[in-house]
Amino acid sequence: MPASISANTRTWTVTRSRFWEGGGVEQSMMQTVQLAIADGMYAAALREALSRSCAWHVESVGRPDPTQHCVMVLDQSALERLTLPFSNPERIVLITHKDTQLMAEAWEAGILSVVSEQDPISTVLLAIMAAGLRVEKTHGPSSPSGICPTAGTADVPLPPDHRNPGPKRCKTQ
């Protein structure tokens, strides 16, 4: 074995080649992430981190395609190129400035994952993984659930208030 190749390098190579040949994690289990980030250095770092951490198929795109069943990681300029209302906004991860107005607009649009450009990559990865879980839920057999400010609401009748006007007793030990 050459000095430049360690046991860890060989293990990674074998695992990686099995991965691509269908062993380990299969292609059908991989989720797609569309990266629409203008900052090339940041996009490359995020792409590398995604490839090391999970079974993601990462596509760098100039304009994200909302019709695809995937997570979309967008910067503010990519978000502004999309038309409202968003289809399944819970699958969008927005990377933006720490601006309360921008964050409020994202929340109103139904985006649940908003991270700052200054946040560590690990925080961004966590947001992407959470969005990936939401993609599975919204397209899976169960009904979608979760917090969404734009979700429809239904009026639910509340039972009458049956308070006993008498004194209440507490047990103390």
DOKE-936417 format. One line per field, with one value per residue: x, y, z of N, C-alpha, C, CB in turn; residue in three letters. Coordinates in steps of 0.05 Angstrom, whole numbers, plus 5000, padded with zeros to 4 digits. Glycine has a CB too. Example, Ala and Ser with C-alpha at 12.3 -4.5 7.8 and 13.67 -1.06 7.14 Angstrom:
2
n.east = 5264 / 5257
n.north = 4886 / 4955
n.up = 5156 / 5142
ca.east = 5246 / 5273
ca.north = 4910 / 4979
ca.up = 5156 / 5143
c.east = 5264 / 5258
c.north = 4934 / 5001
c.up = 5156 / 5157
cb.east = 5226 / 5282
cb.north = 4911 / 4988
cb.up = 5181 / 5114
rest = ALA / SER
//
This chain:
173
n.east = 5017 / 5014 / 5047 / 5015 / 4964 / 4918 / 4889 / 4839 / 4828 / 4824 / 4779 / 4740 / 4739 / 4722 / 4672 / 4647 / 4648 / 4616 / 4569 / 4556 / 4549 / 4503 / 4503 / 4498 / 4470 / 4416 / 4404 / 4349 / 4336 / 4360 / 4355 / 4338 / 4370 / 4363 / 4407 / 4407 / 4445 / 4479 / 4530 / 4588 / 4630 / 4607 / 4565 / 4595 / 4620 / 4576 / 4555 / 4596 / 4594 / 4543 / 4551 / 4585 / 4555 / 4504 / 4459 / 4451 / 4429 / 4456 / 4440 / 4464 / 4433 / 4411 / 4361 / 4313 / 4271 / 4207 / 4171 / 4194 / 4202 / 4232 / 4282 / 4293 / 4345 / 4356 / 4381 / 4369 / 4362 / 4349 / 4302 / 4269 / 4261 / 4223 / 4153 / 4097 / 4039 / 4080 / 4091 / 4086 / 4118 / 4146 / 4189 / 4229 / 4292 / 4315 / 4370 / 4393 / 4402 / 4408 / 4354 / 4298 / 4252 / 4258 / 4257 / 4205 / 4175 / 4188 / 4166 / 4112 / 4104 / 4104 / 4151 / 4190 / 4242 / 4292 / 4355 / 4415 / 4468 / 4513 / 4509 / 4533 / 4555 / 4537 / 4488 / 4458 / 4458 / 4427 / 4377 / 4367 / 4363 / 4317 / 4279 / 4281 / 4257 / 4206 / 4191 / 4185 / 4141 / 4099 / 4092 / 4082 / 4043 / 4014 / 3975 / 3993 / 4025 / 4041 / 4071 / 4048 / 4041 / 4006 / 3970 / 3905 / 3849 / 3802 / 3738 / 3727 / 3680 / 3678 / 3671 / 3620 / 3637 / 3646 / 3653 / 3663 / 3637 / 3652 / 3700 / 3767 / 3808 / 3873 / 3919 / 3968 / 4032
n.north = 4977 / 5044 / 5100 / 5145 / 5127 / 5109 / 5062 / 5082 / 5113 / 5074 / 5045 / 5084 / 5091 / 5040 / 5037 / 5081 / 5066 / 5020 / 5044 / 5075 / 5033 / 5010 / 4984 / 4988 / 5050 / 5059 / 5087 / 5101 / 5115 / 5162 / 5232 / 5290 / 5353 / 5418 / 5468 / 5535 / 5582 / 5642 / 5656 / 5626 / 5602 / 5591 / 5558 / 5514 / 5496 / 5481 / 5441 / 5403 / 5391 / 5368 / 5323 / 5294 / 5283 / 5260 / 5219 / 5249 / 5275 / 5325 / 5383 / 5438 / 5496 / 5549 / 5572 / 5549 / 5491 / 5487 / 5446 / 5397 / 5341 / 5354 / 5381 / 5450 / 5494 / 5559 / 5625 / 5695 / 5722 / 5681 / 5664 / 5708 / 5704 / 5666 / 5651 / 5670 / 5637 / 5591 / 5522 / 5473 / 5500 / 5486 / 5455 / 5487 / 5516 / 5575 / 5617 / 5673 / 5744 / 5769 / 5796 / 5824 / 5837 / 5809 / 5757 / 5755 / 5761 / 5713 / 5676 / 5689 / 5671 / 5618 / 5590 / 5550 / 5540 / 5582 / 5607 / 5640 / 5672 / 5674 / 5632 / 5570 / 5516 / 5468 / 5480 / 5496 / 5448 / 5417 / 5444 / 5432 / 5376 / 5372 / 5396 / 5358 / 5315 / 5336 / 5338 / 5284 / 5273 / 5306 / 5283 / 5232 / 5173 / 5189 / 5241 / 5310 / 5346 / 5393 / 5457 / 5511 / 5574 / 5587 / 5548 / 5519 / 5532 / 5505 / 5515 / 5497 / 5474 / 5495 / 5463 / 5481 / 5522 / 5490 / 5505 / 5495 / 5534 / 5530 / 5525 / 5505 / 5449 / 5431 / 5378 / 5368 / 5345
n.up = 5000 / 4981 / 5013 / 5014 / 5017 / 5064 / 5111 / 5124 / 5079 / 5039 / 5059 / 5055 / 4999 / 4982 / 5006 / 4983 / 4928 / 4930 / 4945 / 4899 / 4864 / 4880 / 4928 / 5000 / 5013 / 4972 / 4906 / 4901 / 4952 / 4961 / 4972 / 4935 / 4932 / 4915 / 4902 / 4903 / 4904 / 4902 / 4919 / 4904 / 4933 / 4983 / 4967 / 4947 / 4994 / 5023 / 4990 / 4993 / 5048 / 5051 / 5019 / 5051 / 5097 / 5090 / 5050 / 4998 / 4936 / 4903 / 4869 / 4835 / 4817 / 4775 / 4775 / 4817 / 4811 / 4828 / 4818 / 4825 / 4869 / 4921 / 4968 / 4972 / 4973 / 4983 / 4968 / 4983 / 4934 / 4897 / 4920 / 4910 / 4856 / 4849 / 4843 / 4882 / 4907 / 4943 / 4927 / 4973 / 5016 / 5061 / 5049 / 5034 / 5047 / 5070 / 5062 / 5088 / 5105 / 5172 / 5182 / 5206 / 5177 / 5128 / 5148 / 5170 / 5124 / 5099 / 5135 / 5130 / 5079 / 5087 / 5095 / 5135 / 5151 / 5163 / 5157 / 5176 / 5138 / 5168 / 5203 / 5229 / 5185 / 5203 / 5227 / 5183 / 5155 / 5190 / 5185 / 5131 / 5133 / 5166 / 5132 / 5092 / 5118 / 5123 / 5069 / 5057 / 5090 / 5069 / 5019 / 5029 / 5052 / 5097 / 5126 / 5118 / 5170 / 5222 / 5238 / 5205 / 5179 / 5138 / 5132 / 5124 / 5166 / 5211 / 5240 / 5305 / 5350 / 5417 / 5480 / 5529 / 5584 / 5643 / 5700 / 5768 / 5817 / 5869 / 5925 / 5912 / 5924 / 5941 / 5942 / 5987 / 6004
ca.east = 5000 / 5030 / 5047 / 4994 / 4937 / 4915 / 4867 / 4815 / 4823 / 4814 / 4753 / 4722 / 4737 / 4706 / 4644 / 4637 / 4643 / 4593 / 4547 / 4549 / 4542 / 4477 / 4505 / 4495 / 4447 / 4409 / 4397 / 4321 / 4333 / 4373 / 4337 / 4350 / 4371 / 4370 / 4422 / 4406 / 4460 / 4496 / 4558 / 4600 / 4646 / 4588 / 4551 / 4614 / 4624 / 4551 / 4554 / 4615 / 4584 / 4521 / 4561 / 4598 / 4538 / 4480 / 4455 / 4437 / 4436 / 4457 / 4440 / 4467 / 4415 / 4408 / 4334 / 4302 / 4247 / 4189 / 4155 / 4209 / 4197 / 4258 / 4288 / 4305 / 4361 / 4356 / 4389 / 4348 / 4358 / 4335 / 4274 / 4255 / 4255 / 4201 / 4127 / 4080 / 4046 / 4098 / 4080 / 4100 / 4140 / 4160 / 4213 / 4249 / 4310 / 4324 / 4394 / 4390 / 4414 / 4392 / 4337 / 4271 / 4232 / 4261 / 4248 / 4176 / 4164 / 4192 / 4146 / 4086 / 4103 / 4102 / 4178 / 4195 / 4271 / 4307 / 4381 / 4432 / 4493 / 4534 / 4505 / 4552 / 4546 / 4522 / 4461 / 4446 / 4453 / 4404 / 4354 / 4362 / 4353 / 4289 / 4263 / 4279 / 4236 / 4179 / 4185 / 4175 / 4114 / 4079 / 4087 / 4079 / 4016 / 4000 / 3967 / 4013 / 4021 / 4063 / 4065 / 4049 / 4024 / 3987 / 3952 / 3877 / 3840 / 3774 / 3726 / 3720 / 3664 / 3689 / 3650 / 3614 / 3655 / 3633 / 3669 / 3650 / 3644 / 3660 / 3728 / 3784 / 3826 / 3898 / 3931 / 3997 / 4044
ca.north = 5000 / 5068 / 5115 / 5165 / 5114 / 5097 / 5043 / 5097 / 5121 / 5050 / 5039 / 5104 / 5085 / 5016 / 5044 / 5099 / 5051 / 5003 / 5063 / 5081 / 5009 / 5001 / 4973 / 5009 / 5066 / 5057 / 5112 / 5107 / 5126 / 5188 / 5255 / 5311 / 5380 / 5438 / 5491 / 5560 / 5601 / 5657 / 5655 / 5601 / 5590 / 5581 / 5535 / 5492 / 5486 / 5467 / 5417 / 5385 / 5382 / 5350 / 5298 / 5280 / 5278 / 5245 / 5208 / 5270 / 5281 / 5354 / 5396 / 5467 / 5507 / 5578 / 5577 / 5524 / 5480 / 5479 / 5423 / 5373 / 5331 / 5356 / 5404 / 5472 / 5512 / 5584 / 5650 / 5714 / 5728 / 5658 / 5664 / 5730 / 5696 / 5647 / 5664 / 5663 / 5622 / 5568 / 5495 / 5460 / 5518 / 5474 / 5442 / 5508 / 5527 / 5601 / 5627 / 5702 / 5762 / 5771 / 5819 / 5816 / 5840 / 5786 / 5733 / 5757 / 5755 / 5684 / 5662 / 5693 / 5655 / 5590 / 5578 / 5543 / 5539 / 5606 / 5608 / 5663 / 5667 / 5672 / 5608 / 5548 / 5497 / 5446 / 5490 / 5495 / 5419 / 5409 / 5455 / 5416 / 5349 / 5375 / 5400 / 5332 / 5299 / 5347 / 5330 / 5257 / 5273 / 5318 / 5266 / 5204 / 5165 / 5201 / 5269 / 5329 / 5359 / 5411 / 5485 / 5526 / 5597 / 5591 / 5525 / 5525 / 5527 / 5497 / 5523 / 5474 / 5484 / 5490 / 5456 / 5502 / 5523 / 5478 / 5510 / 5493 / 5559 / 5525 / 5526 / 5483 / 5438 / 5420 / 5359 / 5373 / 5323
ca.up = 5000 / 4981 / 5038 / 5013 / 5020 / 5090 / 5113 / 5123 / 5051 / 5025 / 5068 / 5043 / 4971 / 4978 / 5013 / 4962 / 4903 / 4934 / 4945 / 4872 / 4849 / 4889 / 4955 / 5021 / 5008 / 4943 / 4893 / 4905 / 4979 / 4962 / 4967 / 4919 / 4943 / 4895 / 4914 / 4886 / 4920 / 4884 / 4929 / 4895 / 4955 / 5003 / 4955 / 4946 / 5021 / 5031 / 4974 / 5005 / 5074 / 5046 / 5009 / 5073 / 5120 / 5084 / 5023 / 4983 / 4909 / 4904 / 4842 / 4835 / 4797 / 4774 / 4783 / 4827 / 4799 / 4849 / 4811 / 4833 / 4896 / 4934 / 4985 / 4957 / 4990 / 4967 / 4980 / 4980 / 4905 / 4885 / 4930 / 4897 / 4828 / 4849 / 4845 / 4904 / 4931 / 4939 / 4930 / 4995 / 5025 / 5084 / 5039 / 5027 / 5068 / 5061 / 5073 / 5084 / 5125 / 5197 / 5179 / 5216 / 5156 / 5110 / 5163 / 5172 / 5097 / 5094 / 5152 / 5118 / 5054 / 5095 / 5098 / 5163 / 5157 / 5155 / 5171 / 5169 / 5124 / 5188 / 5219 / 5222 / 5165 / 5217 / 5230 / 5156 / 5149 / 5206 / 5172 / 5106 / 5141 / 5175 / 5108 / 5079 / 5132 / 5116 / 5041 / 5058 / 5102 / 5052 / 4996 / 5039 / 5054 / 5118 / 5120 / 5128 / 5196 / 5230 / 5241 / 5180 / 5183 / 5117 / 5131 / 5128 / 5193 / 5213 / 5265 / 5322 / 5372 / 5443 / 5499 / 5548 / 5608 / 5666 / 5724 / 5794 / 5831 / 5897 / 5930 / 5901 / 5943 / 5931 / 5960 / 5993 / 6019
c.east = 5018 / 5027 / 5024 / 4966 / 4937 / 4893 / 4841 / 4808 / 4812 / 4786 / 4732 / 4718 / 4719 / 4677 / 4632 / 4631 / 4620 / 4567 / 4538 / 4541 / 4515 / 4479 / 4502 / 4469 / 4441 / 4401 / 4368 / 4317 / 4345 / 4352 / 4353 / 4349 / 4379 / 4383 / 4420 / 4418 / 4480 / 4525 / 4570 / 4615 / 4628 / 4573 / 4569 / 4618 / 4599 / 4548 / 4572 / 4605 / 4560 / 4530 / 4574 / 4578 / 4515 / 4479 / 4438 / 4447 / 4434 / 4458 / 4443 / 4451 / 4415 / 4381 / 4322 / 4276 / 4228 / 4172 / 4168 / 4202 / 4223 / 4260 / 4301 / 4319 / 4367 / 4369 / 4367 / 4342 / 4343 / 4306 / 4257 / 4248 / 4232 / 4175 / 4112 / 4053 / 4064 / 4083 / 4098 / 4123 / 4156 / 4185 / 4234 / 4266 / 4321 / 4349 / 4395 / 4404 / 4396 / 4376 / 4309 / 4250 / 4233 / 4251 / 4217 / 4163 / 4166 / 4171 / 4119 / 4082 / 4102 / 4129 / 4184 / 4224 / 4285 / 4332 / 4396 / 4457 / 4516 / 4531 / 4525 / 4539 / 4529 / 4493 / 4445 / 4439 / 4429 / 4378 / 4347 / 4351 / 4324 / 4271 / 4259 / 4258 / 4208 / 4172 / 4173 / 4146 / 4093 / 4073 / 4083 / 4049 / 4000 / 3993 / 3988 / 4006 / 4044 / 4053 / 4068 / 4031 / 4003 / 3968 / 3923 / 3868 / 3810 / 3763 / 3718 / 3704 / 3677 / 3666 / 3645 / 3633 / 3639 / 3650 / 3652 / 3657 / 3654 / 3690 / 3743 / 3803 / 3851 / 3909 / 3960 / 4008 / 4067
c.north = 5025 / 5084 / 5135 / 5153 / 5101 / 5077 / 5058 / 5106 / 5098 / 5044 / 5058 / 5098 / 5061 / 5023 / 5061 / 5084 / 5032 / 5020 / 5068 / 5057 / 4997 / 4988 / 4995 / 5024 / 5065 / 5084 / 5120 / 5120 / 5154 / 5210 / 5275 / 5337 / 5398 / 5461 / 5514 / 5582 / 5615 / 5657 / 5628 / 5587 / 5577 / 5556 / 5510 / 5480 / 5471 / 5441 / 5395 / 5374 / 5363 / 5323 / 5281 / 5270 / 5259 / 5234 / 5228 / 5271 / 5311 / 5365 / 5426 / 5478 / 5537 / 5587 / 5550 / 5516 / 5471 / 5455 / 5396 / 5367 / 5331 / 5380 / 5425 / 5491 / 5537 / 5607 / 5670 / 5720 / 5706 / 5657 / 5685 / 5723 / 5676 / 5662 / 5653 / 5653 / 5599 / 5542 / 5482 / 5477 / 5507 / 5459 / 5461 / 5515 / 5553 / 5609 / 5657 / 5718 / 5761 / 5797 / 5811 / 5818 / 5817 / 5760 / 5733 / 5750 / 5725 / 5668 / 5665 / 5677 / 5625 / 5576 / 5574 / 5544 / 5563 / 5607 / 5632 / 5654 / 5663 / 5647 / 5587 / 5529 / 5475 / 5455 / 5489 / 5466 / 5409 / 5419 / 5439 / 5389 / 5351 / 5380 / 5374 / 5314 / 5309 / 5340 / 5302 / 5256 / 5284 / 5301 / 5237 / 5198 / 5178 / 5230 / 5288 / 5341 / 5377 / 5439 / 5498 / 5550 / 5600 / 5567 / 5533 / 5518 / 5520 / 5506 / 5498 / 5485 / 5476 / 5482 / 5479 / 5500 / 5513 / 5482 / 5507 / 5517 / 5555 / 5526 / 5501 / 5474 / 5427 / 5400 / 5367 / 5350 / 5332
c.up = 5000 / 5006 / 5038 / 5017 / 5047 / 5089 / 5112 / 5094 / 5035 / 5033 / 5055 / 5013 / 4966 / 4984 / 4992 / 4936 / 4906 / 4933 / 4917 / 4856 / 4860 / 4917 / 4975 / 5017 / 4978 / 4932 / 4899 / 4933 / 4981 / 4957 / 4951 / 4934 / 4920 / 4910 / 4894 / 4903 / 4902 / 4893 / 4924 / 4917 / 4976 / 4992 / 4954 / 4973 / 5030 / 5015 / 4986 / 5032 / 5070 / 5036 / 5030 / 5094 / 5113 / 5056 / 5008 / 4955 / 4906 / 4875 / 4847 / 4812 / 4798 / 4783 / 4792 / 4813 / 4821 / 4843 / 4819 / 4863 / 4911 / 4953 / 4967 / 4977 / 4974 / 4982 / 4973 / 4950 / 4891 / 4894 / 4915 / 4868 / 4827 / 4853 / 4869 / 4894 / 4924 / 4943 / 4951 / 5005 / 5048 / 5075 / 5031 / 5052 / 5056 / 5076 / 5067 / 5106 / 5150 / 5196 / 5186 / 5194 / 5136 / 5123 / 5165 / 5145 / 5091 / 5110 / 5139 / 5092 / 5061 / 5098 / 5128 / 5171 / 5145 / 5171 / 5160 / 5154 / 5144 / 5205 / 5210 / 5201 / 5178 / 5221 / 5204 / 5149 / 5165 / 5194 / 5146 / 5113 / 5151 / 5151 / 5093 / 5092 / 5125 / 5087 / 5041 / 5069 / 5083 / 5027 / 5004 / 5042 / 5076 / 5111 / 5131 / 5154 / 5202 / 5232 / 5214 / 5181 / 5161 / 5114 / 5136 / 5156 / 5192 / 5240 / 5280 / 5345 / 5398 / 5462 / 5518 / 5572 / 5632 / 5690 / 5748 / 5810 / 5859 / 5900 / 5919 / 5923 / 5930 / 5951 / 5963 / 6009 / 6036
cb.east = 4981 / 5023 / 5073 / 4996 / 4931 / 4911 / 4869 / 4817 / 4849 / 4832 / 4751 / 4733 / 4765 / 4716 / 4643 / 4658 / 4668 / 4595 / 4554 / 4572 / 4563 / 4466 / 4532 / 4519 / 4451 / 4387 / 4401 / 4304 / 4345 / 4395 / 4327 / 4337 / 4391 / 4344 / 4451 / 4376 / 4474 / 4487 / 4558 / 4617 / 4664 / 4568 / 4541 / 4641 / 4629 / 4526 / 4562 / 4643 / 4575 / 4502 / 4580 / 4619 / 4528 / 4455 / 4441 / 4441 / 4417 / 4481 / 4413 / 4497 / 4387 / 4414 / 4317 / 4297 / 4253 / 4171 / 4148 / 4239 / 4184 / 4280 / 4307 / 4283 / 4388 / 4328 / 4417 / 4355 / 4384 / 4349 / 4274 / 4271 / 4280 / 4204 / 4111 / 4076 / 4021 / 4122 / 4080 / 4110 / 4128 / 4142 / 4206 / 4234 / 4333 / 4301 / 4420 / 4360 / 4416 / 4411 / 4338 / 4263 / 4237 / 4290 / 4261 / 4167 / 4179 / 4220 / 4147 / 4082 / 4128 / 4086 / 4200 / 4184 / 4284 / 4289 / 4397 / 4439 / 4499 / 4534 / 4476 / 4560 / 4569 / 4535 / 4461 / 4464 / 4478 / 4407 / 4358 / 4389 / 4370 / 4287 / 4275 / 4306 / 4240 / 4180 / 4210 / 4193 / 4115 / 4088 / 4110 / 4093 / 4016 / 4016 / 3939 / 4018 / 4016 / 4086 / 4083 / 4042 / 4040 / 4002 / 3961 / 3859 / 3844 / 3770 / 3701 / 3746 / 3635 / 3705 / 3657 / 3585 / 3666 / 3626 / 3682 / 3658 / 3620 / 3650 / 3734 / 3799 / 3813 / 3920 / 3929 / 4001 / 4054
cb.north = 5000 / 5085 / 5129 / 5180 / 5094 / 5118 / 5027 / 5122 / 5132 / 5027 / 5041 / 5132 / 5080 / 4994 / 5058 / 5121 / 5036 / 4988 / 5089 / 5095 / 4988 / 4982 / 4958 / 5028 / 5095 / 5037 / 5109 / 5083 / 5107 / 5190 / 5266 / 5313 / 5382 / 5448 / 5484 / 5566 / 5587 / 5686 / 5661 / 5606 / 5611 / 5603 / 5542 / 5501 / 5510 / 5485 / 5422 / 5399 / 5407 / 5362 / 5303 / 5297 / 5303 / 5262 / 5180 / 5298 / 5266 / 5365 / 5390 / 5475 / 5495 / 5589 / 5589 / 5525 / 5457 / 5503 / 5422 / 5377 / 5303 / 5357 / 5396 / 5488 / 5498 / 5591 / 5660 / 5740 / 5734 / 5631 / 5670 / 5755 / 5684 / 5626 / 5660 / 5686 / 5613 / 5569 / 5479 / 5432 / 5545 / 5455 / 5424 / 5533 / 5506 / 5622 / 5613 / 5709 / 5791 / 5769 / 5830 / 5833 / 5867 / 5783 / 5732 / 5785 / 5771 / 5675 / 5674 / 5723 / 5660 / 5575 / 5596 / 5516 / 5513 / 5632 / 5582 / 5680 / 5689 / 5697 / 5597 / 5533 / 5485 / 5440 / 5519 / 5508 / 5403 / 5420 / 5485 / 5414 / 5338 / 5399 / 5422 / 5318 / 5299 / 5378 / 5331 / 5239 / 5290 / 5345 / 5269 / 5200 / 5135 / 5200 / 5275 / 5351 / 5339 / 5409 / 5499 / 5507 / 5622 / 5595 / 5503 / 5509 / 5552 / 5466 / 5541 / 5460 / 5473 / 5514 / 5430 / 5502 / 5551 / 5449 / 5538 / 5466 / 5577 / 5498 / 5529 / 5492 / 5417 / 5443 / 5330 / 5400 / 5301
cb.up = 5024 / 4956 / 5042 / 4987 / 4997 / 5112 / 5139 / 5140 / 5038 / 5030 / 5099 / 5047 / 4959 / 4996 / 5041 / 4957 / 4894 / 4961 / 4960 / 4858 / 4852 / 4870 / 4958 / 5020 / 5018 / 4939 / 4863 / 4902 / 4999 / 4942 / 4994 / 4892 / 4967 / 4879 / 4920 / 4877 / 4944 / 4882 / 4960 / 4872 / 4968 / 5011 / 4926 / 4934 / 5041 / 5026 / 4944 / 5009 / 5091 / 5025 / 4986 / 5086 / 5130 / 5090 / 5024 / 4997 / 4888 / 4921 / 4827 / 4833 / 4800 / 4746 / 4759 / 4857 / 4778 / 4856 / 4782 / 4829 / 4895 / 4914 / 5008 / 4941 / 5000 / 4959 / 4969 / 4994 / 4891 / 4892 / 4960 / 4898 / 4815 / 4872 / 4819 / 4925 / 4946 / 4959 / 4902 / 4986 / 5033 / 5099 / 5015 / 5017 / 5075 / 5065 / 5062 / 5084 / 5114 / 5222 / 5149 / 5240 / 5141 / 5102 / 5190 / 5182 / 5075 / 5103 / 5181 / 5111 / 5037 / 5076 / 5084 / 5169 / 5145 / 5159 / 5167 / 5194 / 5104 / 5205 / 5215 / 5247 / 5149 / 5243 / 5241 / 5135 / 5156 / 5235 / 5165 / 5090 / 5164 / 5195 / 5090 / 5079 / 5162 / 5120 / 5024 / 5076 / 5127 / 5043 / 4977 / 5065 / 5058 / 5144 / 5132 / 5107 / 5218 / 5211 / 5263 / 5155 / 5184 / 5091 / 5151 / 5108 / 5212 / 5209 / 5260 / 5332 / 5370 / 5454 / 5514 / 5556 / 5612 / 5661 / 5723 / 5808 / 5830 / 5906 / 5960 / 5875 / 5961 / 5926 / 5949 / 6008 / 6000
rest = MET / PRO / ALA / SER / ILE / SER / ALA / ASN / THR / ARG / THR / TRP / THR / VAL / THR / ARG / SER / ARG / PHE / TRP / GLU / GLY / GLY / GLY / VAL / GLU / GLN / SER / MET / MET / GLN / THR / VAL / GLN / LEU / ALA / ILE / ALA / ASP / GLY / MET / TYR / ALA / ALA / ALA / LEU / ARG / GLU / ALA / LEU / SER / ARG / SER / CYS / ALA / TRP / HIS / VAL / GLU / SER / VAL / GLY / ARG / PRO / ASP / PRO / THR / GLN / HIS / CYS / VAL / MET / VAL / LEU / ASP / GLN / SER / ALA / LEU / GLU / ARG / LEU / THR / LEU / PRO / PHE / SER / ASN / PRO / GLU / ARG / ILE / VAL / LEU / ILE / THR / HIS / LYS / ASP / THR / GLN / LEU / MET / ALA / GLU / ALA / TRP / GLU / ALA / GLY / ILE / LEU / SER / VAL / VAL / SER / GLU / GLN / ASP / PRO / ILE / SER / THR / VAL / LEU / LEU / ALA / ILE / MET / ALA / ALA / GLY / LEU / ARG / VAL / GLU / LYS / THR / HIS / GLY / PRO / SER / SER / PRO / SER / GLY / ILE / CYS / PRO / THR / ALA / GLY / THR / ALA / ASP / VAL / PRO / LEU / PRO / PRO / ASP / HIS / ARG / ASN / PRO / GLY / PRO / LYS / ARG / CYS / LYS / THR / GLN
//
